[in-house]
Amino acid sequence: MSEGIPVCIAGTGSYLPEKVMTNADLEKIVDTSEEWIVTRTGIRERRIAAEDEFTSHMAAKAGAKALEQAGIEAADIQLIIVATITPDTLTPATACYVQQHLGAQGAVAFDISAACSGFLYAMKIAKRLISDGAFENALIIGAEKLSAFINWEDRSTCVLFGDGAGAAVLRKAEKPGDGEILATEMGTDGRQTRLLNIPGGGSACPITINNADQRLATLAMLGREVFKHAVTRMKQSAEKVIERAGLKAEDIALVVPHQANLRIIDAIAERLDVPYDRVFTNLQKYGNTSAAAVAIALDEANRSGAIKKGEHVVLVVFGAGLTWAAGAIRW
């Protein structure tokens, strides 16, 4: 069963920077190899934003494409939520810059920080606000410039991440099955904050002259521990939204998972009992773009025809926090 007044996805969009960084490029700057990266992650290349290209620029470009597909003018959008862990500035919110770039002066705009789960957190928040009648529509965006927060000498993390943005326009569904979001789920385990974080740059550890050389404002991760939690939590959250939507595994035409690691995606497909040809992957091209990853994948699946009208789609993600989320949609 659906949750409250029906809310649908009216349009999607994405943006990837022009610069491509291949595994061969990484071999030149860190002790790694094409075989090692592909075998362990499935990633072959990733996009890197230009020096003067910020998170808000990518977010606005993805948002503009989603608005165009939805047939909604920027001036008519009422809510903008940007999910990111790589904001342009600590304040104001990146969403404020996006509002400015788009010319969406009538929109309420704010950011959320839930790492790789951020886009689906934004979806649940926007869905509820529209269902409650507070807004007629919303533009939700996942956008990251992770290349600005990577230690390019750490081979365990620098091979994993890339830059990009993905977006979706939500509005009240005009008729049943009109891209309706059937069910959503999100969760957090703050006991595991140490597993994946950027330790420096906040109030707990400001970057100073004394610690600037320690690269504390870069991503740090305990990969094996993250893997175990990711598989368990993604399976649980996906199963919950499938059940709440009144569906079974065989009803799912496509699973769009967080694009972090091919081994995690394989494990999720197996545990959900969904054939691998019904799982969408693009991490081989873009790596892990955190909050942007599932949004970019959703847009590519939508525009490529991988999702057809009336089919059921499950989105499922996992990230630092630890956080996780899922959504079931009747496309």
C-alpha positions as CSV (number, residue, x, y, z in Angstrom):
1,M,0.0,0.0,0.0
2,S,1.1,3.6,-0.7
3,E,2.0,6.0,2.1
4,G,-0.4,8.9,2.4
5,I,-1.4,11.2,-0.6
6,P,0.3,9.7,-3.7
7,V,3.5,11.5,-4.8
8,C,5.3,10.7,-8.0
9,I,8.6,11.2,-9.7
10,A,7.8,13.6,-12.6
11,G,11.3,13.9,-14.1
12,T,15.0,12.9,-13.6
13,G,18.3,14.4,-14.6
14,S,22.0,14.0,-14.1
15,Y,25.3,15.6,-14.8
16,L,28.9,14.3,-15.0
17,P,32.0,16.4,-15.4
18,E,33.9,16.1,-18.7
19,K,37.2,14.9,-17.2
20,V,37.6,11.1,-17.1
21,M,40.1,9.5,-14.8
22,T,40.8,5.9,-15.7
23,N,42.5,3.2,-13.7
24,A,45.5,3.6,-15.9
25,D,45.7,7.3,-14.8
26,L,45.6,6.2,-11.2
27,E,48.5,3.8,-11.8
28,K,50.6,6.8,-12.5
29,I,50.0,8.5,-9.2
30,V,49.5,5.7,-6.6
31,D,50.7,2.1,-6.2
32,T,47.8,0.3,-7.7
33,S,46.8,-1.5,-10.9
34,E,43.9,-1.9,-13.3
35,E,43.5,-5.6,-12.3
36,W,43.4,-4.8,-8.6
37,I,40.8,-2.1,-8.9
38,V,38.5,-3.9,-11.2
39,T,38.7,-7.2,-9.4
40,R,37.9,-5.6,-6.0
41,T,35.5,-2.9,-7.0
42,G,34.3,-3.2,-10.6
43,I,35.3,0.4,-11.2
44,R,37.1,1.2,-14.5
45,E,36.9,5.0,-14.6
46,R,35.4,8.0,-12.7
47,R,34.7,11.7,-13.5
48,I,36.6,14.5,-11.9
49,A,35.2,18.0,-11.7
50,A,37.2,21.0,-13.0
51,E,38.9,23.2,-10.4
52,D,36.4,26.0,-10.9
53,E,33.4,23.5,-11.0
54,F,31.7,23.2,-7.6
55,T,29.1,20.9,-6.2
56,S,26.4,23.6,-6.7
57,H,27.3,23.9,-10.4
58,M,26.8,20.2,-11.0
59,A,23.7,20.1,-8.9
60,A,22.1,22.9,-10.8
61,K,22.8,21.3,-14.2
62,A,21.3,18.0,-13.1
63,G,18.4,19.8,-11.6
64,A,17.7,21.7,-14.8
65,K,17.5,18.5,-16.8
66,A,15.0,17.0,-14.3
67,L,12.9,20.1,-14.4
68,E,12.9,20.1,-18.2
69,Q,11.8,16.4,-18.3
70,A,9.1,17.2,-15.7
71,G,7.9,20.2,-17.7
72,I,8.2,22.5,-14.8
73,E,9.8,25.9,-14.9
74,A,12.5,26.7,-12.3
75,A,10.4,29.7,-11.1
76,D,7.5,27.3,-10.3
77,I,9.5,24.9,-8.1
78,Q,8.6,25.3,-4.4
79,L,11.2,23.2,-2.6
80,I,14.9,22.4,-3.3
81,I,16.7,19.8,-1.2
82,V,20.4,19.1,-1.9
83,A,22.0,16.0,-0.4
84,T,25.8,16.4,-0.2
85,I,28.8,15.8,2.0
86,T,30.9,18.1,-0.2
87,P,29.1,21.5,0.1
88,D,30.4,24.6,-1.7
89,T,30.7,26.2,1.7
90,L,29.8,25.2,5.3
91,T,27.2,28.0,5.2
92,P,25.1,29.0,3.3
93,A,23.7,25.7,2.2
94,T,24.6,24.5,-1.3
95,A,20.9,24.4,-2.1
96,C,20.9,28.2,-1.8
97,Y,23.5,28.4,-4.5
98,V,21.5,26.0,-6.6
99,Q,18.4,28.2,-6.2
100,Q,20.5,31.1,-7.4
101,H,21.9,29.2,-10.4
102,L,18.5,28.0,-11.5
103,G,16.6,31.2,-10.9
104,A,14.2,29.4,-8.6
105,Q,13.7,32.3,-6.2
106,G,10.3,31.0,-5.1
107,A,11.7,27.8,-3.6
108,V,12.6,27.0,0.0
109,A,16.1,25.6,-0.2
110,F,18.2,23.5,2.3
111,D,20.8,20.8,2.5
112,I,20.9,17.4,4.2
113,S,24.0,15.4,5.1
114,A,23.5,11.6,5.0
115,A,26.4,10.6,2.8
116,C,25.5,8.0,0.2
117,S,22.0,7.7,1.6
118,G,21.3,11.4,1.2
119,F,19.3,11.3,-2.1
120,L,16.8,8.8,-0.7
121,Y,16.6,10.7,2.6
122,A,15.7,13.8,0.6
123,M,13.1,11.7,-1.3
124,K,11.4,10.6,1.9
125,I,11.4,14.2,3.3
126,A,10.1,15.8,0.1
127,K,7.4,13.1,-0.3
128,R,6.1,13.7,3.2
129,L,6.1,17.5,2.8
130,I,4.2,17.2,-0.5
131,S,1.8,14.6,0.9
132,D,1.0,16.9,3.9
133,G,0.2,19.7,1.5
134,A,3.1,22.0,2.5
135,F,4.4,22.0,-1.1
136,E,3.1,21.2,-4.5
137,N,6.4,20.0,-5.9
138,A,10.1,19.5,-5.0
139,L,13.4,19.2,-6.7
140,I,15.7,16.8,-4.9
141,I,19.4,16.5,-5.8
142,G,22.3,14.4,-4.8
143,A,25.6,16.1,-5.7
144,E,29.2,15.6,-4.8
145,K,32.7,16.9,-5.6
146,L,34.5,14.1,-3.7
147,S,37.7,14.7,-5.6
148,A,38.2,17.8,-3.3
149,F,38.1,15.5,-0.2
150,I,40.2,12.6,-1.4
151,N,43.8,11.8,-0.3
152,W,45.3,10.9,-3.7
153,E,48.1,9.1,-1.9
154,D,45.7,6.6,-0.2
155,R,45.2,3.8,-2.6
156,S,42.5,2.2,-0.5
157,T,40.1,5.2,-1.1
158,C,41.3,7.3,-4.0
159,V,40.4,4.6,-6.5
160,L,36.8,4.4,-5.3
161,F,35.3,7.9,-5.7
162,G,34.2,10.3,-8.4
163,D,32.2,13.5,-8.9
164,G,28.7,14.1,-10.3
165,A,25.1,15.0,-9.6
166,G,21.7,13.5,-10.1
167,A,18.2,14.9,-9.5
168,A,14.5,14.2,-9.5
169,V,11.3,16.3,-9.5
170,L,8.6,15.1,-7.2
171,R,4.9,16.2,-7.3
172,K,1.5,15.0,-6.3
173,A,0.5,12.1,-8.6
174,E,-2.2,13.0,-11.0
175,K,-3.3,9.4,-11.5
176,P,-2.5,6.0,-10.1
177,G,0.7,4.5,-11.3
178,D,2.1,7.8,-12.5
179,G,5.6,7.2,-11.3
180,E,4.2,6.9,-7.7
181,I,6.6,6.4,-4.8
182,L,4.9,3.5,-3.0
183,A,7.1,3.1,0.1
184,T,10.2,4.6,1.7
185,E,12.5,3.5,4.4
186,M,15.6,5.0,6.1
187,G,17.8,4.2,9.1
188,T,20.9,5.2,11.0
189,D,23.4,3.5,13.3
190,G,25.5,6.3,14.9
191,R,27.6,3.8,16.8
192,Q,29.5,3.1,13.6
193,T,30.7,6.7,12.8
194,R,34.3,5.6,12.9
195,L,34.0,3.3,9.9
196,L,33.6,6.0,7.2
197,N,34.2,9.6,7.9
198,I,36.0,12.9,7.1
199,P,37.6,13.5,10.5
200,G,38.8,17.1,10.0
201,G,37.2,20.3,9.0
202,G,34.4,20.5,11.5
203,S,34.1,22.0,14.9
204,A,35.6,18.9,16.5
205,C,38.8,19.1,14.5
206,P,39.2,22.4,12.7
207,I,42.0,22.5,10.1
208,T,44.8,24.7,11.4
209,I,48.4,25.5,10.4
210,N,49.5,22.9,12.9
211,N,47.5,20.0,11.4
212,A,47.1,21.1,7.7
213,D,49.8,18.6,6.6
214,Q,47.9,15.6,8.1
215,R,45.1,15.6,5.4
216,L,42.4,15.2,8.0
217,A,39.8,16.8,5.7
218,T,39.9,13.7,3.5
219,L,37.8,10.5,3.4
220,A,38.9,7.7,5.7
221,M,37.3,4.2,5.6
222,L,37.5,0.8,7.1
223,G,36.4,-1.0,4.0
224,R,35.8,-4.6,5.3
225,E,33.6,-3.4,8.2
226,V,31.6,-1.1,5.9
227,F,31.0,-4.0,3.5
228,K,29.5,-6.2,6.1
229,H,27.1,-3.5,7.4
230,A,26.2,-2.4,3.9
231,V,25.0,-5.8,2.7
232,T,23.0,-6.4,5.8
233,R,21.3,-3.0,6.0
234,M,20.6,-2.7,2.3
235,K,18.9,-6.1,2.3
236,Q,16.8,-5.3,5.3
237,S,15.7,-1.9,4.0
238,A,14.9,-3.1,0.5
239,E,12.8,-6.0,1.9
240,K,10.9,-3.5,4.1
241,V,9.8,-1.3,1.2
242,I,9.0,-4.3,-1.0
243,E,6.7,-5.6,1.7
244,R,5.2,-2.1,2.5
245,A,4.4,-1.7,-1.2
246,G,2.6,-5.0,-1.3
247,L,5.1,-6.5,-3.6
248,K,7.3,-9.7,-3.9
249,A,10.8,-10.1,-5.3
250,E,9.3,-11.4,-8.6
251,D,7.4,-8.2,-9.0
252,I,10.5,-6.0,-9.1
253,A,11.5,-5.1,-12.7
254,L,14.7,-3.3,-11.7
255,V,16.8,-2.8,-8.6
256,V,18.8,0.4,-8.6
257,P,21.4,0.1,-5.8
258,H,24.0,2.5,-4.5
259,Q,27.0,2.3,-6.8
260,A,29.9,1.7,-4.4
261,N,31.3,-1.7,-5.1
262,L,30.3,-4.5,-7.5
263,R,30.8,-7.1,-4.8
264,I,28.2,-5.3,-2.6
265,I,25.8,-5.1,-5.6
266,D,26.2,-8.8,-6.3
267,A,25.6,-9.7,-2.7
268,I,22.4,-7.6,-2.6
269,A,21.0,-9.1,-5.8
270,E,21.6,-12.6,-4.4
271,R,20.1,-11.9,-1.0
272,L,17.0,-10.2,-2.5
273,D,16.6,-13.2,-5.0
274,V,16.6,-10.8,-7.9
275,P,18.3,-11.9,-11.2
276,Y,21.4,-9.9,-12.0
277,D,19.9,-8.8,-15.3
278,R,17.3,-6.8,-13.3
279,V,20.0,-4.9,-11.3
280,F,21.2,-1.6,-12.8
281,T,24.9,-0.8,-12.5
282,N,27.0,2.1,-13.8
283,L,29.8,2.3,-11.2
284,Q,32.2,1.0,-13.8
285,K,31.9,4.4,-15.5
286,Y,31.6,6.7,-12.5
287,G,32.8,5.0,-9.3
288,N,31.1,5.9,-6.1
289,T,29.6,9.4,-6.2
290,S,28.1,9.2,-2.8
291,A,24.7,11.0,-2.6
292,A,24.7,11.4,-6.4
293,A,25.2,7.7,-7.2
294,V,21.7,6.3,-7.0
295,A,20.3,9.5,-8.5
296,I,22.6,9.3,-11.5
297,A,21.8,5.6,-11.9
298,L,18.1,6.3,-11.7
299,D,18.3,9.0,-14.4
300,E,20.3,6.7,-16.7
301,A,17.9,3.8,-16.2
302,N,15.0,6.1,-16.9
303,R,16.4,7.7,-20.0
304,S,17.8,4.5,-21.4
305,G,14.5,2.7,-21.3
306,A,15.7,0.2,-18.7
307,I,12.6,1.2,-16.7
308,K,9.3,0.9,-18.5
309,K,5.9,2.4,-17.7
310,G,4.1,0.5,-15.0
311,E,7.1,-1.4,-13.8
312,H,8.2,-1.6,-10.2
313,V,11.6,-0.2,-9.2
314,V,13.5,-0.5,-5.9
315,L,16.2,2.0,-4.9
316,V,18.5,1.0,-2.1
317,V,21.5,2.8,-0.6
318,F,24.0,2.8,2.2
319,G,26.5,5.3,3.5
320,A,28.5,6.9,6.3
321,G,26.8,7.5,9.5
322,L,26.1,4.7,9.2
323,T,23.0,5.4,7.1
324,W,20.8,3.4,4.8
325,A,17.6,3.9,2.9
326,A,15.3,2.4,0.2
327,G,12.3,3.3,-1.9
328,A,9.8,1.4,-4.0
329,I,8.3,3.1,-7.1
330,R,5.6,2.1,-9.6
331,W,7.1,3.7,-12.7
